Amino acid sequence: MSLLEGVVAEVKEPCSLPMLSVDMENKENGSVGVKNSMENGRPPDPADWAVMDVVDYFRTAGFEEQASAFQEQEIDGKSLLLMTRNDVLTGLQLKLGPALKIYEYHVKPLQTKHLKNNSS
């Protein structure tokens, strides 16, 4: 067996890395839906997210550049759920376009869902 055949044989082995569960269907607003479950390593309730869970959520949602602002400002799940539109638009020092999308299509829906799930 040549060295190349040995490498190819190793590559054919199945990979056991966990897969991210992302719904890549574009919403009519242009955002990408992100399934929020333990499958992607985050607790289902955003209030339980650590800073890195918030960062990973926004990276997975397509906001790679902007995700680091949440880390720099130490925004965990509880902080994320308390954020106002003004906090996102000005406090994170993001460009206006991505900031609007982050608030309208992600922060606000997460807040609404959290309130709905915890108002029983």
C-alpha positions in Angstrom: 0.0 0.0 0.0 1.4 3.4 -1.0 1.4 6.4 1.4 -1.4 8.0 -0.6 -3.6 5.0 -0.4 -3.1 5.0 3.4 -4.1 8.6 3.7 -7.2 8.0 1.5 -8.1 5.0 3.7 -7.9 7.2 6.8 -10.0 10.0 5.3 -12.8 7.5 4.4 -13.3 6.7 8.1 -16.6 8.2 9.4 -16.2 11.5 11.3 -17.8 11.6 14.7 -17.9 15.4 15.1 -21.3 16.9 16.2 -23.1 18.6 13.4 -24.7 22.1 13.8 -28.4 22.1 13.2 -29.1 25.1 11.0 -32.2 25.7 9.0 -30.7 27.4 6.0 -34.1 28.3 4.5 -34.0 32.0 3.9 -36.8 33.8 5.6 -38.6 36.5 3.6 -36.8 39.1 5.7 -33.4 37.8 4.5 -32.4 36.3 7.8 -31.5 32.7 8.2 -33.5 30.6 10.8 -31.4 29.0 13.4 -32.8 26.0 15.2 -32.2 26.5 18.9 -31.7 23.1 20.6 -29.1 21.2 22.6 -28.0 19.6 19.3 -26.1 22.8 18.5 -24.6 22.9 22.0 -26.7 25.7 23.5 -29.4 25.3 26.2 -32.9 25.8 24.7 -33.6 28.8 26.9 -31.5 31.8 25.9 -31.6 32.9 29.6 -29.2 30.0 30.3 -26.7 30.9 27.5 -23.2 31.8 28.4 -21.3 34.5 26.5 -19.9 32.0 24.1 -23.4 30.5 23.4 -24.5 34.0 22.4 -21.4 34.5 20.2 -22.0 31.0 18.6 -25.6 31.8 18.0 -24.8 34.9 16.0 -21.9 33.2 14.1 -24.3 30.4 13.1 -26.9 33.0 12.1 -24.4 34.5 9.6 -23.1 37.4 11.7 -19.5 36.3 12.0 -18.1 39.8 12.2 -20.7 41.1 14.6 -20.6 38.1 16.9 -17.3 39.3 18.5 -19.0 42.5 19.7 -21.2 40.3 22.0 -18.1 38.7 23.4 -16.2 42.0 23.9 -19.2 43.4 25.8 -19.7 40.2 27.7 -23.3 39.7 26.6 -24.6 36.4 28.0 -28.2 35.1 27.5 -29.7 37.1 30.4 -28.1 40.3 29.1 -29.2 39.5 25.5 -32.8 39.2 26.7 -32.6 42.6 28.4 -31.2 44.4 25.4 -33.2 47.3 23.9 -33.1 48.3 20.2 -31.0 51.2 21.2 -28.5 48.9 23.0 -28.0 46.9 19.8 -27.9 49.9 17.5 -25.5 52.0 19.5 -24.0 50.1 22.4 -22.4 47.4 20.4 -20.8 49.8 17.9 -22.0 47.8 14.9 -22.8 49.0 11.4 -26.4 50.0 11.2 -27.6 47.4 8.7 -26.4 44.3 10.5 -27.4 45.9 13.9 -31.0 46.4 12.6 -31.2 42.8 11.4 -29.7 41.4 14.6 -32.3 43.2 16.7 -35.4 42.7 14.5 -34.8 39.2 13.4 -32.9 37.7 16.3 -32.9 39.6 19.6 -36.6 40.7 19.5 -37.9 37.2 18.5 -35.7 35.5 21.2 -37.1 38.0 23.8 -40.7 37.3 22.7 -40.2 33.6 22.7 -38.6 33.7 26.1 -41.5 35.8 27.5 -44.1 33.5 25.9 -42.5 30.3 27.3 -42.1 31.8 30.8 -45.4 33.5 31.3 -47.4 30.3 32.0 
